[in-house]
Amino acid sequence: MRALLSVFDKKGLERLATGLVSLGFELVASGGTSKVLLAAGIAHLSVEEVTGSPEMLSGRVKTLHPAIHGGILAEADNPVHVAELRQLGIEPIEVVVCNLYPFRSSPSVEMIDIGGPAMVRAAAKNHDHVAVVVDPADYEVVLDEMGQEGQVTAPTRRRLARAAFAHVAAYDASIVSWFDSMASEGRAALPPSLHLSIEQVQELRYGENPHQLGARYRAIGGDGGFWGSVVQHGGRDLSYLNLFDVDAAWRLVHELADLRGSMAAVIVKHANPCGAAIAPDTVTAYELAFRGDPVAAFGGVVAVSGEVAEALAEAIVGNPLADVLVAPGFSSEALAILGRHRKNMRALEARAPGPLRLGLRQIDGGFLVQEPDEMPAGHESWHIVTEVAPEDSQWSDLELAWLVCARSTSNAVVVASRGQVVGVGCGQQSRVDAATLACAKAGGRAAGAVAASDGFLPFRDSLDVLADAGVRTVVQPGGSLRDAEIVEAANERGIAMVLTGERHFRH
């Protein structure tokens, strides 16, 4: 019996090679793998000894030879194949162990593996007769089955073959992405094709509803973003909706904290913010966010931009239950308080989120693909279009309302006052309904407040609803055919209006 070893990742190699030899295998190794076996004193043949041909072209050609691929691809139960191998003096290969150059960590032309993928694909194609192993985690499985069964079982060979094709597919996808990155200059066009390669890393209790399966996947070779480093303190396993809402809350709280270098708190329910605030400290920010809509906050996701210390933990347990609390860190005292009073709440310690790349949404027969919706920092590019200008103290609230509005489901209107979101109307088919809902939630807090609309105001009815509630300043994209009428209505009502020139729909 013969096994071919050609691996870049040498983890577990000596243990595997020793185990294979003890099972009666003759080993064939290439390049660096051969050097490791030689240093360990493990008997083997080099690829050159099997092929009778030296490595050439600076190592680009080593295993591309009939003595290798004939041994891999021959069907052991096919008399014609067996006879051809015997005639040519080629030994069959029953096990192929191969993993590829780490292209993602150091992309370059020389890191594009040729012989490795060819061997892996050949062995996976012939999995009825060959066991192909690309992951060191499978070494013990292969050795155990061979020791107990005398061979790698058919179900395991099929599983290993699938893993092998996935390994090569992910490798090729990373190369395509590299070419796309080199082609982009300035604002890149969307690529002509997308090659996703993702792996399951977390099985969830269920999907959006209990009758749906759900899981978290990550890009193969990636670290899983901030989710890859999350530490959970207490509570049961996370659900699909927990992850969805945490992601939304965690991204928004960092965007808000960046506005003025302040502390921020966000409460999200069903992927929409129902409370948000910026303040000098986390306790004040949280209390303002919670008071934004205490009813909606029940069972929501709370995100804070600073460490959760004792005072903040006391404030949180004094309010109705939140499902999840996410923060960059927790003091030991805070964890003790949460553990005593909120045993079912999940406290997540997470690093800052990374940038989003392309967004995908499934439709019948394909996908919609777009760039992420990035928000320009600050209000420097905004234009005052009314006779009355916003007061200096209102600009921070305008930025707060505008950002929260952009991260709410369209149509959306957000009312904010003194660093606190006091009313959110989102997911409405008409903008006037969104304004009405936001003002109803704000109540008397709308007096003297600011409001943001994610899309332009098509009619003055939305503006009148806001003005009647006491809103004094409005920020909106502009771009309606009736912009002049809306500005005239704002002047009539004594409202300051700012146009951003950029809408931020979210569906």
Solvent accessible surface area in square Angstrom, and as a share of the most:
residue,aa,sasa,rsa
1,M,121,0.54
2,R,24,0.09
3,A,0,0.00
4,L,0,0.00
5,L,0,0.00
6,S,18,0.12
7,V,9,0.05
8,F,93,0.39
9,D,57,0.29
10,K,71,0.30
11,K,135,0.57
12,G,36,0.35
13,L,1,0.01
14,E,91,0.41
15,R,126,0.46
16,L,1,0.01
17,A,0,0.00
18,T,75,0.43
19,G,7,0.06
20,L,0,0.00
21,V,64,0.37
22,S,90,0.58
23,L,58,0.29
24,G,51,0.49
25,F,14,0.06
26,E,75,0.34
27,L,1,0.01
28,V,0,0.00
29,A,0,0.00
30,S,5,0.03
31,G,25,0.24
32,G,38,0.37
33,T,3,0.02
34,S,18,0.11
35,K,147,0.62
36,V,43,0.25
37,L,0,0.00
38,L,133,0.66
39,A,95,0.74
40,A,43,0.33
41,G,69,0.66
42,I,22,0.11
43,A,84,0.65
44,H,40,0.18
45,L,52,0.26
46,S,24,0.16
47,V,3,0.02
48,E,58,0.26
49,E,115,0.52
50,V,30,0.17
51,T,15,0.09
52,G,70,0.67
53,S,46,0.30
54,P,105,0.66
55,E,65,0.29
56,M,104,0.46
57,L,110,0.55
58,S,123,0.80
59,G,19,0.18
60,R,136,0.50
61,V,41,0.24
62,K,53,0.22
63,T,4,0.03
64,L,76,0.38
65,H,55,0.24
66,P,90,0.57
67,A,13,0.10
68,I,0,0.00
69,H,32,0.14
70,G,23,0.22
71,G,1,0.01
72,I,0,0.00
73,L,71,0.35
74,A,16,0.12
75,E,65,0.29
76,A,75,0.58
77,D,111,0.57
78,N,39,0.20
79,P,106,0.67
80,V,95,0.54
81,H,57,0.25
82,V,52,0.30
83,A,49,0.38
84,E,87,0.39
85,L,18,0.09
86,R,174,0.63
87,Q,153,0.68
88,L,121,0.60
89,G,66,0.63
90,I,23,0.12
91,E,93,0.42
92,P,59,0.37
93,I,4,0.02
94,E,54,0.24
95,V,1,0.00
96,V,0,0.00
97,V,2,0.01
98,C,2,0.01
99,N,13,0.07
100,L,12,0.06
101,Y,67,0.26
102,P,46,0.29
103,F,3,0.01
104,R,100,0.36
105,S,90,0.58
106,S,56,0.36
107,P,60,0.37
108,S,41,0.27
109,V,89,0.51
110,E,110,0.49
111,M,47,0.21
112,I,45,0.23
113,D,17,0.09
114,I,102,0.52
115,G,13,0.13
116,G,6,0.06
117,P,16,0.10
118,A,32,0.25
119,M,3,0.01
120,V,0,0.00
121,R,129,0.47
122,A,10,0.08
123,A,0,0.00
124,A,0,0.00
125,K,153,0.65
126,N,11,0.05
127,H,49,0.22
128,D,92,0.48
129,H,47,0.21
130,V,3,0.02
131,A,3,0.02
132,V,0,0.00
133,V,2,0.01
134,V,14,0.08
135,D,64,0.33
136,P,25,0.16
137,A,80,0.62
138,D,15,0.08
139,Y,7,0.03
140,E,76,0.34
141,V,58,0.33
142,V,1,0.01
143,L,12,0.06
144,D,71,0.37
145,E,34,0.15
146,M,15,0.07
147,G,53,0.51
148,Q,147,0.65
149,E,110,0.49
150,G,59,0.56
151,Q,107,0.48
152,V,5,0.03
153,T,38,0.22
154,A,39,0.30
155,P,83,0.52
156,T,14,0.08
157,R,33,0.12
158,R,130,0.47
159,R,112,0.41
160,L,2,0.01
161,A,5,0.04
162,R,176,0.64
163,A,33,0.25
164,A,0,0.00
165,F,78,0.32
166,A,35,0.27
167,H,57,0.25
168,V,4,0.03
169,A,58,0.45
170,A,2,0.02
171,Y,8,0.03
172,D,69,0.35
173,A,11,0.08
174,S,19,0.12
175,I,19,0.10
176,V,50,0.29
177,S,65,0.42
178,W,44,0.15
179,F,106,0.44
180,D,50,0.26
181,S,67,0.43
182,M,101,0.45
183,A,82,0.63
184,S,46,0.29
185,E,154,0.69
186,G,83,0.80
187,R,203,0.74
188,A,46,0.36
189,A,93,0.72
190,L,83,0.42
191,P,36,0.23
192,P,138,0.87
193,S,53,0.34
194,L,68,0.34
195,H,93,0.41
196,L,115,0.57
197,S,24,0.16
198,I,94,0.48
199,E,58,0.26
200,Q,95,0.42
201,V,54,0.31
202,Q,48,0.21
203,E,144,0.65
204,L,15,0.07
205,R,92,0.34
206,Y,68,0.26
207,G,2,0.02
208,E,94,0.42
209,N,67,0.35
210,P,104,0.65
211,H,156,0.70
212,Q,72,0.32
213,L,182,0.91
214,G,13,0.12
215,A,29,0.22
216,R,44,0.16
217,Y,107,0.41
218,R,83,0.30
219,A,60,0.47
220,I,46,0.24
221,G,56,0.54
222,G,35,0.33
223,D,87,0.45
224,G,18,0.17
225,G,34,0.33
226,F,5,0.02
227,W,32,0.11
228,G,44,0.42
229,S,46,0.30
230,V,34,0.19
231,V,76,0.44
232,Q,66,0.29
233,H,52,0.23
234,G,51,0.49
235,G,33,0.32
236,R,155,0.57
237,D,101,0.52
238,L,8,0.04
239,S,10,0.07
240,Y,81,0.31
241,L,63,0.31
242,N,13,0.07
243,L,16,0.08
244,F,109,0.46
245,D,16,0.08
246,V,0,0.00
247,D,38,0.20
248,A,29,0.23
249,A,0,0.00
250,W,1,0.00
251,R,57,0.21
252,L,3,0.02
253,V,0,0.00
254,H,42,0.19
255,E,49,0.22
256,L,0,0.00
257,A,16,0.12
258,D,116,0.60
259,L,39,0.20
260,R,118,0.43
261,G,72,0.69
262,S,33,0.21
263,M,72,0.32
264,A,0,0.00
265,A,0,0.00
266,V,0,0.00
267,I,1,0.00
268,V,1,0.01
269,K,59,0.25
270,H,132,0.59
271,A,13,0.10
272,N,26,0.14
273,P,4,0.02
274,C,16,0.09
275,G,1,0.01
276,A,0,0.00
277,A,0,0.00
278,I,15,0.08
279,A,8,0.06
280,P,124,0.78
281,D,62,0.32
282,T,18,0.11
283,V,39,0.23
284,T,49,0.29
285,A,0,0.00
286,Y,5,0.02
287,E,62,0.28
288,L,32,0.16
289,A,1,0.00
290,F,21,0.09
291,R,121,0.44
292,G,1,0.01
293,D,17,0.09
294,P,59,0.37
295,V,131,0.75
296,A,25,0.19
297,A,6,0.05
298,F,119,0.49
299,G,20,0.20
300,G,2,0.02
301,V,3,0.02
302,V,3,0.02
303,A,0,0.00
304,V,0,0.00
305,S,22,0.14
306,G,6,0.06
307,E,97,0.43
308,V,0,0.00
309,A,44,0.34
310,E,91,0.41
311,A,64,0.50
312,L,1,0.01
313,A,0,0.00
314,E,86,0.39
315,A,20,0.15
316,I,3,0.02
317,V,24,0.14
318,G,63,0.61
319,N,31,0.16
320,P,67,0.42
321,L,58,0.29
322,A,6,0.05
323,D,50,0.26
324,V,0,0.00
325,L,0,0.00
326,V,0,0.00
327,A,0,0.00
328,P,58,0.36
329,G,10,0.10
330,F,21,0.09
331,S,23,0.15
332,S,84,0.54
333,E,91,0.41
334,A,0,0.00
335,L,50,0.25
336,A,47,0.37
337,I,6,0.03
338,L,8,0.04
339,G,40,0.38
340,R,144,0.53
341,H,101,0.45
342,R,44,0.16
343,K,143,0.61
344,N,112,0.58
345,M,5,0.02
346,R,8,0.03
347,A,3,0.02
348,L,0,0.00
349,E,57,0.26
350,A,6,0.05
351,R,105,0.38
352,A,59,0.46
353,P,26,0.16
354,G,34,0.33
355,P,110,0.69
356,L,99,0.49
357,R,192,0.70
358,L,61,0.30
359,G,31,0.30
360,L,69,0.34
361,R,134,0.49
362,Q,138,0.62
363,I,80,0.41
364,D,150,0.78
365,G,87,0.84
366,G,25,0.24
367,F,115,0.48
368,L,102,0.51
369,V,46,0.26
370,Q,124,0.55
371,E,68,0.30
372,P,37,0.23
373,D,63,0.33
374,E,130,0.59
375,M,36,0.16
376,P,81,0.51
377,A,101,0.78
378,G,23,0.22
379,H,42,0.19
380,E,143,0.64
381,S,73,0.47
382,W,28,0.10
383,H,120,0.54
384,I,81,0.41
385,V,50,0.28
386,T,18,0.10
387,E,145,0.65
388,V,71,0.41
389,A,54,0.42
390,P,10,0.06
391,E,111,0.50
392,D,132,0.69
393,S,87,0.56
394,Q,18,0.08
395,W,39,0.14
396,S,30,0.20
397,D,13,0.07
398,L,0,0.00
399,E,9,0.04
400,L,0,0.00
401,A,0,0.00
402,W,12,0.04
403,L,10,0.05
404,V,0,0.00
405,C,0,0.00
406,A,2,0.01
407,R,49,0.18
408,S,0,0.00
409,T,38,0.22
410,S,13,0.08
411,N,29,0.15
412,A,0,0.00
413,V,0,0.00
414,V,0,0.00
415,V,0,0.00
416,A,0,0.00
417,S,22,0.14
418,R,219,0.80
419,G,10,0.09
420,Q,19,0.09
421,V,1,0.01
422,V,2,0.01
423,G,3,0.03
424,V,12,0.07
425,G,0,0.00
426,C,28,0.17
427,G,35,0.34
428,Q,51,0.22
429,Q,170,0.76
430,S,40,0.26
431,R,17,0.06
432,V,44,0.25
433,D,73,0.38
434,A,0,0.00
435,A,0,0.00
436,T,69,0.40
437,L,64,0.32
438,A,0,0.00
439,C,13,0.08
440,A,75,0.58
441,K,81,0.34
442,A,3,0.02
443,G,40,0.39
444,G,72,0.69
445,R,88,0.32
446,A,0,0.00
447,A,72,0.56
448,G,43,0.42
449,A,1,0.01
450,V,1,0.01
451,A,0,0.00
452,A,1,0.01
453,S,0,0.00
454,D,0,0.00
455,G,0,0.00
456,F,81,0.34
457,L,1,0.00
458,P,39,0.24
459,F,103,0.43
460,R,89,0.33
461,D,59,0.30
462,S,1,0.00
463,L,0,0.00
464,D,32,0.17
465,V,40,0.23
466,L,1,0.01
467,A,10,0.08
468,D,106,0.55
469,A,32,0.25
470,G,18,0.18
471,V,0,0.00
472,R,95,0.35
473,T,1,0.01
474,V,0,0.00
475,V,0,0.00
476,Q,1,0.01
477,P,4,0.03
478,G,12,0.11
479,G,63,0.61
480,S,13,0.09
481,L,186,0.92
482,R,97,0.35
483,D,33,0.17
484,A,81,0.63
485,E,99,0.45
486,I,2,0.01
487,V,26,0.15
488,E,118,0.53
489,A,2,0.01
490,A,0,0.00
491,N,43,0.22
492,E,117,0.53
493,R,76,0.28
494,G,27,0.26
495,I,0,0.00
496,A,2,0.01
497,M,0,0.00
498,V,0,0.00
499,L,28,0.14
500,T,16,0.09
501,G,67,0.64
502,E,78,0.35
503,R,144,0.53
504,H,3,0.02
505,F,72,0.30
506,R,63,0.23
507,H,137,0.61
